[in-house]
Amino acid sequence: MGSIVTTFVRGLSVVVPVGLTVWLLVWLANGAETLLQGVFLWFFPAEYYLPGLGVLLGIGLIFAAGILVQLFLLKQLFDWAERLISSIPLVKTVYNSIRDFLGFFSTAVEQRSSKVVTVDIGNGASLIGFVTDNSPRFLTTGDLVAVYLPMSYMVGGFTILVPQSRLTASTMNIEEAMRYTLTAGLQRR
């Protein structure tokens, strides 16, 4: 009986991640297709539309937004729109959280300040964290560093302020460390 359960659980550990990943990708593609098909049909006749063009249009629009936001005038307009969004109480919390979460993984943030560290919490124990600010502006004393500690299996975590002396640089990159912490160290090698 034990080997049947073990085999079933092993099968689940293969099927569920693959199934959920495929489901999420299909869901995102269908959403983009449904939303952007209408945009495509505004500009082109229906006979030119082929399934999948909505997804391609979405990828193209995201790429174009990345290029356009680098232009001075559009950058100023985007900054103004962000300030406007940041003045709306509930909207600013959701928007800023999503922006900061996605920005955490961008190469600009990685190159600027984020690095993987272990934080010594005493008695030989350590936590994996990400340096987010080497010198927090609101602090006036000490050598404190802001470190984000993600929680396993959750989108959340803690930002702690610790002395630089309690940090040790890790050889893991951000993606490896995030995967390791979010899965509580249970990921496949």
N, C-alpha and C positions, 0 to 999 in steps of 0.2 A: 504493500500500500504506500509506503514511504517513497519508493522510486517512482510511482505513478504521479504522486503529488509533486515531487522534485522535477520530473520531466515536464509536467504541466506548467509549473512556475517558470521553468527555463524557457518554455515556448512562449509564455506571456511576456517574458523579458525581451524576447525578439520581436514578437508581433505587435505589441502595444506601442513601443516607440516608433516603429516604422509606420504603423497604421495612423497614429496621431499626427505624425509629420506629414504624411501624404494628405490626410484629411485637412490639416491646416493650410497646406499649399494649395489644394484644390479650392478650399473656401476663400482664400485670398484672391486666387485667380478668378473665380466666379464673381466675386464682389467687384473686382476691378473691371472685369468684362461687362458686367451689367451696368455699372456706373458710367464707364467710358465709351460704351457702344453708342449711347445717345450723343456724346460729344463728337464722336467720329461722324455720325450721321448729320450733324449740323453743317459739316464742311464738305462732305462727299455724298454722292448718291448711294442708296442702299445696295445697288448691284455691285459696288466696289468693296462692300464689307465682307470679310471672311472671319470665321471664329478665331479668336486669338489676337485680333488686331487691337482690341480694347486693352489687353494686357501689355502689348507692345507700345501702345499710345501712353499708358501709365508709366512705363519705364522711361520712355522718351521725355515725358513731362517732368518726371523727377530729375532726370539728368539735366534738362533745360533749366529747371529751377536752381539747381546747383551752380550752373554757369552764370545765370542771370543775377543771382544774389551777390555775385562778386563785383558787379558793376556799381560804381559809386552811387548813382542816382537811385537805382533799385535797392541798393543796400540801405540807403537812407529811408526809403519808403518802407522797406521791411522792418527796420528798427522802429519807425513810427508806429507801424501796425502792431509790433510786439509790445510797445509801451501801452498802446490802447488796450490790447488784450490783458495786459498785466494790471490794468486798473479795474477790471471786472472781478469782484470777489471770488466766486466759485470757479469761474472759467480760468482765472490766472493760476489757481492751484493745480488744476488738471493739466493745463497747457505746459506750465513750467516743469511739472513732474515728468511728463512725457518727453519734453525737450531735453531736460537734463539727463534722463535715463538713456536716451538715444545718443546724446552727445558724449556720454561716458565711454561709449564704444568707438567713437570716431577717432581716426588717427590723429586729428589735431589735438584732441584732449590727451591722447596717449603720449604724444610727443611733448606736450606742454608740461604736464605735471603728474599724471597717473602712473604709478609704478606699484608692482606687487611687493608686499612686505609681509613679514611675520611679526606679530606684536607679542612681546614677552609679557605674559600675565602672571608670572610668578610660579614657583614650584615646578619649574621645567616645562610648563605648558605654554603654548603659543596659539594665536589665532591668525588666520590669513586675512589680510586686508589690502586696501588700495589707498595710497596716499592721494588725497584730493586737493590739499592746500598745504604747501610747505611753510607758510607763515601767515596764519589767519589774521586778517586786518584788525579784527575787533579785540585782539589780545595785545597787551602792552608789555608783558613780562614773560620770561622763560623761553625755552626753545621748543615749544609745543608745536605739533604737527597734526593736521586733521587727517584721520584715517577712517575710511568707510569699511565697515564689517558687514558683509551680506549674510543673511540668514539662509540656512538650508531649506530647500523646497518652498521658498516664499519669495515674492518680489518685495523686498524690504530689507531693512538692516539698521545698523546704528552708525552714527558718525561720532567717533571719540577723539578727544584731544590728548595726545600722549607725548612725552618727551622723546626727542629724536634718538636718545640713547637706548630706548626700549624697542627700537625697530631694527630688523635685519632684512636686507634686500633679498628677494627670492629670485631663483632662476626661471620661474614660470612666467609665461607671458600673461596678459590680462585675460585672454580667452580661456586658457588652460586653468588659471586660478579661479575664474568665475564658474566654470563647469565643475571644478573640483568642490568648491564650497557649496554651490547650489544643489549638488547631488550628495552632499555629506560624505564625499570621498568614495562613493560607490560606483563611479563611472567605470566603463570598460577601458582597458588599456589597449 
